[in-house]
Amino acid sequence: QVQLVESGGGLVQAGGSLRLSCAASGRTFSTYHMGWFRQAPGKEREFVAAISSNAGTTRYSDSVKGRFIISRDNAKSTVSLQMNNLKPEDTAVYYCARKSSSMWFGVDLRGQFDYWGQGTQVTVSS
């Protein structure tokens, strides 16, 4: 059984920064692509960023490109999301997730992920 536990959320003013972390259980973390998604009240869960199993490839949604950076440490089984220049529209619950297959295709589709964390709240005040 895989467990994903997010941390690092909180309240920050617009223009500020936060770093989210996700710790994964299990010994096969390094073989899976990982992603971050977010869900704002009344909205569907949306893709934010993804990183390949060997950290060689990343993808970002247009809304966060240039502001957020995804990274991973396979030795520690963690994936992180550095969020800079935060905006009020970034307010949401952020989830980390594990992609179910080794294919990079579909890494921005939530249906392609089989394990999810419980989420961490990020609130950006204006």
Salt bridges, closest charged atoms under 4 A:
GLU44 OE1 - ARG110 NH2 3.73
GLU46 OE2 - ARG38 NE 2.67
ASP62 OD1 - LYS65 NZ 3.30
ASP90 OD1 - ARG38 NH1 2.90
ASP90 OD2 - ARG67 NH1 2.77
ASP114 OD2 - ARG98 NH2 3.03
